[in-house]
Amino acid sequence: MAREFTQEDDELLSELGVEVEMNTAARRTPRDERIIAGFEDIQRFVEEHGRTPQHGEDRDIFERLYAVRLDRLREQEDCRQLLEPLDLQGILGGQAITTTPLTDAMDDDALLAELGVEAEMAPITELRHVRSNAEKQAADDIANRERCEDFPIFKPLFEQVQKDLDMGVRTTRRFVKDAGFLKAEITAGQFFILGGQTAYVADVGESFKAPNGETDARLRVIYSNATESNLLLRSLQRALYKDEAGRRITDPVAGPLFAGETTEGDNASGTIYVLRSKSDHPLVAENRDVLHKIGVTGGSVERRIANAKLDATFLLADVEIVATYELYNINRTRLENLLHRVFGPARLDIEIKDRFGNPVIPREWFLVPLFVIDEVVEKIKDGTIAGYVYDPKTAGLKQAG
């Protein structure tokens, strides 16, 4: 086992004409290490941009931070002495030297404060404000997009996803670290929202072990603006998590939309209800078996219809509940709009007077048989409702247009 040289060892070696090179790194204090780490960030910036970091509100926040840090390092004589042996680029030259000591208080929080930036950041010992090489590579991967030459193949997919979102067949979910999605595997065929663009994972390459031990893979990601990127799976995950507007777009069949039972993780959204009127209005009485009110509520259906006979939207008459469908993980308003679009051609054309004698045209009553309503709900569940509309002539669904 090697031992450290003592003063006597040094004297003996000196007599033998041997110069001892001391391990100065071992003598560095934690404060020295922090100073050197901060200077190395500046060196990387100079190497990348070919110039020293500059001040100015139009500059990147990291460049501004490095510029303030460099000013401070240049001003401190003890810092210059520590860093000059490492300053192969001549970064420290050209500034006056002062003898003001560099205290631990001069961390990046203080530097950011001088820039007028308020941020809850970790102490400089943790260097959380400094992007790691992996983070920088991830940012480069996301930004490094090129034109997608075969975009016409993917364009219909983006159009369909947008239709699904508009109709409520799909929804978006925020990335929440506690939910574990940051570590969830990304698979081919999934859609995301990143940087304001819809992103489609067209291909996932063979998995491999990254230096940190995690499993990773190379992806081909197509974006809705006709560009693409070839980035790592973990890079995409980190980018999505950090993007405040980043979202995952759910699959049309991701979890039960309508079911009698919920599973863990399902978020209840409400109930689709189908009602039949007990009104004695001639038009209603003539079509009672096929005339249905179709709506969506976030509360109890029973409470919703409690005062039906006083509400013109219920034709000022009591109603009976014909069918209900529990609703999970879907936007109620969009779903109701979808239902009304599909059944629009069969909307009841009727005008009645409310309790105050004002004319009212109810909009949620449709001349459609119950079995067709069931069929529409099933198509919403399996994601195939897009493009369908009810045809009153055949009393069935048909492709719109």
C-alpha positions as CSV (number, residue, x, y, z in Angstrom):
1,M,0.0,0.0,0.0
2,A,1.5,3.4,-1.0
3,R,2.2,5.9,1.7
4,E,2.4,9.7,1.6
5,F,5.8,11.4,1.4
6,T,7.0,12.9,4.6
7,Q,9.3,15.9,4.9
8,E,12.3,13.5,5.4
9,D,11.4,11.7,2.2
10,D,11.4,15.1,0.3
11,E,14.8,15.9,1.7
12,L,16.3,12.5,0.6
13,L,14.8,12.8,-2.8
14,S,16.1,16.3,-3.1
15,E,19.6,15.1,-2.4
16,L,19.2,12.5,-5.1
17,G,18.2,15.3,-7.5
18,V,14.6,14.1,-7.8
19,E,11.9,16.7,-7.9
20,V,8.6,15.7,-6.2
21,E,5.4,16.7,-7.9
22,M,2.8,17.2,-5.2
23,N,-0.7,16.0,-5.7
24,T,-2.3,19.5,-5.5
25,A,-5.7,18.2,-6.4
26,A,-5.8,16.4,-3.1
27,R,-5.2,19.7,-1.3
28,R,-8.1,21.4,-2.9
29,T,-10.8,22.5,-0.6
30,P,-14.5,22.1,-1.4
31,R,-14.5,25.9,-2.1
32,D,-11.7,25.4,-4.7
33,E,-13.6,22.6,-6.3
34,R,-16.6,24.8,-6.7
35,I,-14.6,27.6,-8.2
36,I,-12.9,25.2,-10.7
37,A,-16.2,23.6,-11.7
38,G,-17.7,27.0,-12.4
39,F,-14.7,28.0,-14.4
40,E,-14.9,24.8,-16.5
41,D,-18.5,25.7,-17.5
42,I,-17.1,29.0,-18.8
43,Q,-14.3,27.1,-20.7
44,R,-16.9,24.9,-22.3
45,F,-18.9,27.9,-23.4
46,V,-15.7,29.5,-25.0
47,E,-14.9,26.2,-26.7
48,E,-18.4,25.9,-28.1
49,H,-18.9,29.6,-29.2
50,G,-15.4,30.8,-29.8
51,R,-15.7,33.8,-27.5
52,T,-16.1,34.6,-23.8
53,P,-19.7,35.0,-22.4
54,Q,-21.2,38.5,-22.8
55,H,-23.6,40.5,-20.8
56,G,-26.9,41.7,-22.2
57,E,-30.7,41.1,-21.8
58,D,-30.7,39.6,-25.3
59,R,-28.3,36.9,-24.2
60,D,-29.2,33.4,-23.0
61,I,-29.6,33.2,-19.2
62,F,-26.7,30.8,-18.9
63,E,-24.4,33.1,-20.9
64,R,-25.3,36.0,-18.7
65,L,-24.7,33.9,-15.6
66,Y,-21.3,32.8,-17.0
67,A,-20.4,36.5,-17.8
68,V,-21.1,37.6,-14.3
69,R,-19.2,34.7,-12.9
70,L,-16.2,35.4,-15.1
71,D,-16.2,39.0,-13.9
72,R,-16.1,37.9,-10.3
73,L,-13.3,35.3,-11.0
74,R,-11.2,37.9,-12.8
75,E,-11.5,40.3,-9.8
76,Q,-10.4,37.8,-7.2
77,E,-6.6,37.4,-6.9
78,D,-6.9,34.1,-5.1
79,C,-9.2,32.8,-7.8
80,R,-6.8,33.8,-10.5
81,Q,-4.0,32.1,-8.8
82,L,-6.1,28.9,-8.5
83,L,-7.3,29.0,-12.1
84,E,-4.4,30.3,-14.1
85,P,-2.7,26.9,-14.4
86,L,-6.0,25.7,-16.0
87,D,-6.6,28.7,-18.2
88,L,-5.2,27.4,-21.4
89,Q,-7.6,29.6,-23.4
90,G,-6.5,32.9,-21.8
91,I,-9.9,33.6,-20.5
92,L,-8.8,35.3,-17.3
93,G,-6.7,38.0,-18.9
94,G,-7.5,41.7,-19.4
95,Q,-9.1,42.6,-16.1
96,A,-7.9,44.4,-13.0
97,I,-7.2,42.4,-9.9
98,T,-8.7,43.2,-6.5
99,T,-8.0,41.6,-3.1
100,T,-11.7,41.1,-2.1
101,P,-12.0,37.5,-1.0
102,L,-14.5,35.2,-2.8
103,T,-16.9,34.1,-0.1
104,D,-19.3,31.1,-0.2
105,A,-22.1,33.7,-0.5
106,M,-21.0,34.4,-4.1
107,D,-23.0,31.5,-5.5
108,D,-25.1,31.4,-8.6
109,D,-28.2,32.5,-6.7
110,A,-26.4,35.8,-6.0
111,L,-25.2,36.0,-9.6
112,L,-28.8,35.5,-10.8
113,A,-30.0,38.1,-8.4
114,E,-27.6,40.6,-10.0
115,L,-29.2,39.7,-13.3
116,G,-32.6,40.4,-11.9
117,V,-33.6,36.8,-12.1
118,E,-35.4,35.2,-9.2
119,A,-35.2,31.5,-9.0
120,E,-35.5,28.8,-6.4
121,M,-32.2,27.0,-7.1
122,A,-30.0,24.6,-5.2
123,P,-26.7,25.7,-3.6
124,I,-23.7,26.0,-5.9
125,T,-22.3,22.8,-4.4
126,E,-25.1,20.9,-6.1
127,L,-24.6,22.8,-9.4
128,R,-28.2,22.1,-10.4
129,H,-28.4,25.3,-12.5
130,V,-25.6,23.9,-14.7
131,R,-26.9,21.6,-17.4
132,S,-25.1,18.3,-17.4
133,N,-23.7,16.9,-20.6
134,A,-26.6,14.5,-20.8
135,E,-29.1,17.4,-20.5
136,K,-27.2,19.5,-23.1
137,Q,-27.2,16.5,-25.4
138,A,-30.9,16.0,-24.9
139,A,-31.6,19.7,-25.7
140,D,-29.5,19.4,-28.8
141,D,-31.4,16.2,-29.9
142,I,-34.7,18.0,-29.5
143,A,-33.6,21.0,-31.3
144,N,-31.8,19.1,-34.1
145,R,-34.8,18.5,-36.4
146,E,-34.7,18.1,-40.1
147,R,-37.2,18.0,-42.9
148,C,-39.3,14.8,-43.0
149,E,-39.1,13.7,-46.6
150,D,-41.9,11.1,-46.4
151,F,-44.2,13.3,-44.3
152,P,-47.2,12.7,-46.6
153,I,-47.3,9.1,-45.2
154,F,-47.7,10.5,-41.6
155,K,-49.9,13.5,-42.3
156,P,-53.2,11.6,-42.2
157,L,-52.2,10.3,-38.7
158,F,-51.8,13.8,-37.4
159,E,-55.1,14.9,-38.9
160,Q,-56.9,11.9,-37.3
161,V,-55.4,12.6,-33.9
162,Q,-56.6,16.2,-34.1
163,K,-60.1,15.0,-35.0
164,D,-60.0,12.6,-32.1
165,L,-59.0,15.4,-29.7
166,D,-61.7,17.7,-31.0
167,M,-64.3,15.0,-30.6
168,G,-63.1,13.9,-27.2
169,V,-62.2,10.4,-28.3
170,R,-58.6,11.2,-27.2
171,T,-57.4,13.5,-24.5
172,T,-54.1,14.8,-23.2
173,R,-52.5,14.3,-19.9
174,R,-49.8,16.4,-18.1
175,F,-46.6,14.7,-17.2
176,V,-46.4,14.4,-13.4
177,K,-43.3,13.0,-11.9
178,D,-45.2,11.4,-9.0
179,A,-47.2,9.4,-11.5
180,G,-44.1,7.7,-12.7
181,F,-44.5,8.6,-16.3
182,L,-41.0,10.0,-16.5
183,K,-39.8,6.4,-16.3
184,A,-42.5,4.9,-18.4
185,E,-41.5,3.3,-21.6
186,I,-42.2,5.0,-24.8
187,T,-43.4,2.8,-27.6
188,A,-43.9,3.1,-31.3
189,G,-47.2,4.6,-32.4
190,Q,-47.6,7.0,-29.4
191,F,-48.4,10.7,-29.8
192,F,-47.1,13.5,-27.6
193,I,-47.2,17.3,-27.6
194,L,-43.7,18.8,-27.3
195,G,-42.7,22.4,-27.9
196,G,-46.2,23.2,-29.3
197,Q,-46.0,20.5,-31.9
198,T,-47.7,17.1,-32.0
199,A,-44.9,14.4,-32.0
200,Y,-45.4,10.9,-33.3
201,V,-43.0,8.1,-32.4
202,A,-42.7,6.3,-35.7
203,D,-40.0,3.9,-34.8
204,V,-38.1,2.6,-31.7
205,G,-34.7,1.0,-32.3
206,E,-33.1,-1.8,-30.3
207,S,-32.7,-1.1,-26.7
208,F,-29.2,-0.8,-25.0
209,K,-27.7,0.0,-21.7
210,A,-26.8,3.7,-21.2
211,P,-23.7,4.7,-19.1
212,N,-26.0,5.4,-16.2
213,G,-27.4,1.9,-16.3
214,E,-30.8,2.8,-17.7
215,T,-32.2,1.1,-20.7
216,D,-32.3,3.4,-23.7
217,A,-33.1,3.3,-27.4
218,R,-32.9,5.5,-30.5
219,L,-36.2,6.9,-31.8
220,R,-37.5,8.3,-35.0
221,V,-39.9,11.0,-34.0
222,I,-42.1,12.8,-36.6
223,Y,-43.6,16.3,-35.8
224,S,-46.7,17.9,-37.1
225,N,-44.7,20.7,-38.8
226,A,-43.2,18.1,-41.2
227,T,-39.9,17.8,-39.5
228,E,-38.3,14.8,-37.7
229,S,-35.6,14.0,-35.3
230,N,-33.5,10.9,-34.4
231,L,-33.2,11.1,-30.6
232,L,-32.8,8.9,-27.6
233,L,-35.9,7.7,-25.7
234,R,-34.6,9.1,-22.4
235,S,-34.0,12.5,-24.1
236,L,-37.6,12.6,-25.2
237,Q,-38.8,11.7,-21.8
238,R,-36.7,14.4,-20.1
239,A,-37.8,17.0,-22.7
240,L,-41.5,16.2,-22.2
241,Y,-41.2,16.3,-18.5
242,K,-39.5,19.7,-18.5
243,D,-41.8,21.2,-21.1
244,E,-44.6,23.0,-19.0
245,A,-46.9,22.5,-22.0
246,G,-45.7,18.9,-22.7
247,R,-48.5,16.3,-22.9
248,R,-49.1,12.7,-23.7
249,I,-52.0,12.1,-26.1
250,T,-54.0,9.1,-24.9
251,D,-54.9,6.2,-27.2
252,P,-58.6,5.9,-28.2
253,V,-58.8,2.7,-26.3
254,A,-56.5,3.7,-23.4
255,G,-58.6,2.6,-20.4
256,P,-62.4,2.3,-20.1
257,L,-64.3,5.3,-21.4
258,F,-67.6,3.9,-20.4
259,A,-67.8,1.0,-17.9
260,G,-69.7,-0.3,-15.0
261,E,-66.5,-0.7,-13.0
262,T,-63.5,1.5,-12.7
263,T,-59.9,0.4,-12.6
264,E,-57.1,2.0,-10.6
265,G,-56.0,5.3,-12.1
266,D,-59.3,6.0,-13.9
267,N,-60.7,9.5,-13.3
268,A,-64.5,9.7,-13.2
269,S,-65.8,12.4,-15.6
270,G,-69.6,12.0,-15.5
271,T,-72.4,10.2,-17.2
272,I,-74.1,10.1,-20.6
273,Y,-77.8,9.9,-20.1
274,V,-80.6,9.0,-22.5
275,L,-84.1,10.2,-21.5
276,R,-87.6,9.7,-22.8
277,S,-90.3,12.5,-22.4
278,K,-93.7,12.0,-20.8
279,S,-95.0,15.2,-22.4
280,D,-98.5,15.1,-24.0
281,H,-97.4,17.4,-26.8
282,P,-98.7,15.9,-30.1
283,L,-95.3,15.7,-31.8
284,V,-93.7,14.2,-28.7
285,A,-96.5,11.6,-28.2
286,E,-96.4,10.6,-31.8
287,N,-92.7,9.8,-31.7
288,R,-92.3,8.9,-28.1
289,D,-90.5,5.5,-28.7
290,V,-87.7,7.1,-30.8
291,L,-87.5,10.6,-29.3
292,H,-84.7,10.8,-26.9
293,K,-82.8,13.5,-25.0
294,I,-79.1,12.8,-25.1
295,G,-76.8,14.7,-22.7
296,V,-73.8,14.5,-20.4
297,T,-73.7,15.5,-16.8
298,G,-70.9,15.5,-14.2
299,G,-73.4,14.9,-11.3
300,S,-76.3,12.7,-10.5
301,V,-78.7,12.1,-13.4
302,E,-81.6,11.9,-10.9
303,R,-80.7,15.3,-9.6
304,R,-80.4,16.6,-13.1
305,I,-84.0,15.6,-14.0
306,A,-85.6,16.4,-10.6
307,N,-87.3,19.5,-11.9
308,A,-87.8,18.5,-15.5
309,K,-91.4,19.6,-15.6
310,L,-90.3,23.1,-14.8
311,D,-87.5,23.2,-17.3
312,A,-88.2,24.0,-21.0
313,T,-85.1,22.0,-22.0
314,F,-87.0,19.0,-20.8
315,L,-90.1,20.0,-22.7
316,L,-91.8,21.1,-19.4
317,A,-92.6,17.5,-18.6
318,D,-91.4,14.6,-16.5
319,V,-88.9,12.2,-18.1
320,E,-87.8,8.7,-17.6
321,I,-84.2,7.4,-17.7
322,V,-83.8,5.0,-20.6
323,A,-80.0,4.4,-20.5
324,T,-76.9,5.7,-18.8
325,Y,-73.2,5.2,-19.6
326,E,-70.5,5.9,-17.0
327,L,-67.8,8.2,-18.3
328,Y,-64.1,8.0,-17.5
329,N,-61.0,10.0,-18.6
330,I,-62.7,12.0,-21.2
331,N,-63.8,15.6,-21.7
332,R,-67.5,15.9,-21.1
333,T,-68.1,19.0,-23.2
334,R,-66.3,17.6,-26.2
335,L,-68.1,14.3,-25.9
336,E,-71.5,16.0,-25.7
337,N,-70.6,18.0,-28.8
338,L,-69.6,14.8,-30.5
339,L,-72.9,13.1,-29.7
340,H,-74.9,16.1,-30.9
341,R,-72.8,16.3,-34.1
342,V,-73.4,12.6,-34.9
343,F,-77.2,12.9,-34.3
344,G,-77.5,16.4,-35.7
345,P,-79.5,15.3,-38.8
346,A,-82.2,13.9,-36.5
347,R,-82.5,16.8,-34.1
348,L,-86.1,17.5,-33.1
349,D,-87.5,20.7,-34.6
350,I,-89.8,22.1,-32.0
351,E,-90.5,25.3,-30.2
352,I,-92.3,25.6,-26.9
353,K,-93.1,28.3,-24.4
354,D,-91.4,28.3,-21.1
355,R,-93.2,29.1,-17.8
356,F,-92.9,32.8,-18.6
357,G,-94.3,32.6,-22.1
358,N,-90.9,33.0,-23.8
359,P,-90.2,30.8,-26.8
360,V,-87.6,28.1,-26.3
361,I,-86.1,25.7,-28.9
362,P,-84.6,22.6,-27.1
363,R,-81.4,21.4,-28.7
364,E,-80.8,18.0,-27.1
365,W,-83.8,16.0,-28.4
366,F,-83.2,13.6,-31.3
367,L,-85.5,11.3,-33.3
368,V,-83.2,8.3,-33.1
369,P,-83.8,4.7,-31.9
370,L,-82.0,3.5,-28.7
371,F,-80.0,0.7,-30.5
372,V,-78.3,3.4,-32.7
373,I,-77.3,5.3,-29.6
374,D,-75.8,2.1,-28.2
375,E,-73.9,1.7,-31.5
376,V,-72.5,5.2,-31.3
377,V,-71.3,4.7,-27.7
378,E,-69.6,1.5,-28.8
379,K,-67.8,3.3,-31.6
380,I,-66.7,6.1,-29.3
381,K,-65.3,3.4,-26.9
382,D,-63.3,1.7,-29.7
383,G,-62.2,4.9,-31.3
384,T,-64.0,4.3,-34.7
385,I,-66.7,7.0,-34.5
386,A,-64.7,9.6,-36.5
387,G,-66.4,10.5,-39.7
388,Y,-69.8,8.9,-38.9
389,V,-73.1,10.6,-38.8
390,Y,-76.7,9.4,-38.3
391,D,-78.8,8.9,-41.4
392,P,-82.6,9.4,-40.6
393,K,-83.5,7.7,-43.9
394,T,-81.9,4.4,-43.1
395,A,-82.1,4.8,-39.3
396,G,-78.4,3.9,-39.1
397,L,-74.9,5.4,-39.2
398,K,-73.1,6.4,-42.4
399,Q,-69.8,8.0,-43.3
400,A,-70.2,11.7,-43.5
401,G,-69.7,13.3,-46.9
